[in-house]
Amino acid sequence: MIFAERMLKIDRRIIFLVIGLCTLLPLLYPVGLPIKISPEVRGVYDYIESLPEGSVFLLSLDFDPASKPELHPQSISLLRHAFRKNLRVVAMTLWVSGTGMADQVVTQVAREMGKENGKDYVFLGWSPGGTAVIMNMGQDLYGAFPADYNGKPTKGLPVLQGIANLRDVTYAVSLGAGNPGVEAWYVFGKDKYKFELGGGCTGVMAPGLYPLLRSGQINGLIGGLRGAAEYETLIGQKGKAIAGMDAQSATHLAIIVLVILCNLFYFSLRRQSAQ
Amino acid sequence: MPIETIIGAWVATGLTLFIFSFLYKDNPLFKLAENLYVGVSVGYTIVKTYDTVIVHLIWTPIVKNGEWALLIPVSIGMLMLTRYVPKAAWLSRYAFAFIVGVGSGLAIPRVISSYILKQIEDTVRPLLVMVPGEGLSFTWNLLNPASSLNTIIILIGVSSVLFYFFFSVEHTGLGKVVARTGILFLMIAFGAAFGYTVMARMSLLIGRLTDLIEFTDLSYGRPSLWLLGLTILTLVVMSRRASHKPEEE
């Protein structure tokens, strides 16, 4: 068997090992590669930065633990930014399987930033219906969520004072891993109730959301772990996303090299077969 | 450190390593973790849905607050369950008709407005831009999505891709050139989507390895090291048993 043929038939477990090492080694021995901020992530950051104190910030954590590595760092960064700006944070989720994790992240960041439940923030929890919840909130927030996640009645909470429905929300960000997610929030939320909307998503979903970004339907997009790393850089707080960027670069480089090598071996083999 | 955190770390590490063991070959450890994942997800969803929907949105409002009007949507929902009774399955059609009708009425106008009209509006932007103090100008910056050059590229891309999927006209001559252009745009788009997908999958791996590294700490009892050793030992033993079995027979 010639070299090119042997390389193309290599045991795939060797490739798994290469990728595994390219991911593990930079995590153990970080290099600290620079992170360039993209305009789409800056769009979300600049808008939150421009909001006056006391503005209503709605954060919809529409993901489950399967998407935690990408969206959890995004949610932590956004919450830290919102709490630092003393915004009134209204958190919720449209995914039932992500409810516990969403509650955990909101509580953890609020405790870290010294914020009080009911006064500075509220976690509404999950309500069934997906897009129907968005429409319901657009009509009457208290009808969609009569009580928060801890069972406290939402009517009368200081953080929700003056908020009747989605029209009273200053800025909403949906961190989505699928449907319902960013698109549902635009179609059934912003398009009808006219609040400003930003998005966060997994890397898989990002290409599909760029048309929304270009048309101005969303004013910013945080895509994947890379987007989370950019946001952590912007708020000046290093977290898991920045720590993972060296590994991300190393694995991408490894995959590019493997793709090029495979193509070289393939065309070399084809040329030899033709001869 | 709380005991539940330590137990959680051991369980998470074990299940992560069991799933990764599939990369060597399919084995009972992987099957255990896979079935646990499906079972726990479904169980969590059922419990959460029961608590939120049945208890807090149906039982408590009807029984404690006297909101008897909720019996109407409850009845419609119950009608759907008649699907499982062959003789009464016809009743479920009323429920489905109501849900499909309301859903379509709410969704169709919104989707047409957001996905079609708004996107068409953005695709046919003016090619010349009014710049204050300079008048009309053509911007060339490829890195700026709003530039005039990118507007032309997008217009060509959308038109050629739509033409490619129009099969009522044979793709010959000029039509073939347009269709090939559409294919080129599709290939670039799929390539970009694939690149993002690779990035996403690597991010998930980075997330798991970050946790595994954290759980090598003594405060957790070093579950990553102990369970890695246990997993490797189990795979070696299973591999040896599998290779000895034909000899015994």
Boltz contact constraints between the chains, C-beta under 6 A:
constraints:
  - contact:
      token1: [A, 16]
      token2: [B, 23]
      max_distance: 6.0
  - contact:
      token1: [A, 23]
      token2: [B, 205]
      max_distance: 6.0
  - contact:
      token1: [A, 23]
      token2: [B, 206]
      max_distance: 6.0
  - contact:
      token1: [A, 23]
      token2: [B, 209]
      max_distance: 6.0
  - contact:
      token1: [A, 24]
      token2: [B, 209]
      max_distance: 6.0
  - contact:
      token1: [A, 27]
      token2: [B, 209]
      max_distance: 6.0
  - contact:
      token1: [A, 27]
      token2: [B, 213]
      max_distance: 6.0
  - contact:
      token1: [A, 69]
      token2: [B, 203]
      max_distance: 6.0
  - contact:
      token1: [A, 69]
      token2: [B, 204]
      max_distance: 6.0
  - contact:
      token1: [A, 69]
      token2: [B, 207]
      max_distance: 6.0
  - contact:
      token1: [A, 70]
      token2: [B, 203]
      max_distance: 6.0
  - contact:
      token1: [A, 96]
      token2: [B, 45]
      max_distance: 6.0
  - contact:
      token1: [A, 96]
      token2: [B, 48]
      max_distance: 6.0
  - contact:
      token1: [A, 97]
      token2: [B, 45]
      max_distance: 6.0
  - contact:
      token1: [A, 99]
      token2: [B, 48]
      max_distance: 6.0
  - contact:
      token1: [A, 128]
      token2: [B, 53]
      max_distance: 6.0
  - contact:
      token1: [A, 186]
      token2: [B, 114]
      max_distance: 6.0
  - contact:
      token1: [A, 187]
      token2: [B, 110]
      max_distance: 6.0
  - contact:
      token1: [A, 187]
      token2: [B, 114]
      max_distance: 6.0
  - contact:
      token1: [A, 188]
      token2: [B, 110]
      max_distance: 6.0
  - contact:
      token1: [A, 191]
      token2: [B, 113]
      max_distance: 6.0
  - contact:
      token1: [A, 191]
      token2: [B, 114]
      max_distance: 6.0
  - contact:
      token1: [A, 202]
      token2: [B, 200]
      max_distance: 6.0
  - contact:
      token1: [A, 203]
      token2: [B, 196]
      max_distance: 6.0
  - contact:
      token1: [A, 203]
      token2: [B, 199]
      max_distance: 6.0
  - contact:
      token1: [A, 203]
      token2: [B, 200]
      max_distance: 6.0
  - contact:
      token1: [A, 204]
      token2: [B, 197]
      max_distance: 6.0
  - contact:
      token1: [A, 204]
      token2: [B, 200]
      max_distance: 6.0
  - contact:
      token1: [A, 206]
      token2: [B, 196]
      max_distance: 6.0
  - contact:
      token1: [A, 207]
      token2: [B, 192]
      max_distance: 6.0
  - contact:
      token1: [A, 207]
      token2: [B, 193]
      max_distance: 6.0
  - contact:
      token1: [A, 207]
      token2: [B, 196]
      max_distance: 6.0
  - contact:
      token1: [A, 214]
      token2: [B, 145]
      max_distance: 6.0
  - contact:
      token1: [A, 215]
      token2: [B, 118]
      max_distance: 6.0
  - contact:
      token1: [A, 215]
      token2: [B, 122]
      max_distance: 6.0
  - contact:
      token1: [A, 224]
      token2: [B, 199]
      max_distance: 6.0
  - contact:
      token1: [A, 224]
      token2: [B, 200]
      max_distance: 6.0
  - contact:
      token1: [A, 224]
      token2: [B, 203]
      max_distance: 6.0
  - contact:
      token1: [A, 225]
      token2: [B, 203]
      max_distance: 6.0
  - contact:
      token1: [A, 240]
      token2: [B, 210]
      max_distance: 6.0
  - contact:
      token1: [A, 244]
      token2: [B, 206]
      max_distance: 6.0
  - contact:
      token1: [A, 247]
      token2: [B, 206]
      max_distance: 6.0
  - contact:
      token1: [A, 248]
      token2: [B, 202]
      max_distance: 6.0
  - contact:
      token1: [A, 251]
      token2: [B, 202]
      max_distance: 6.0
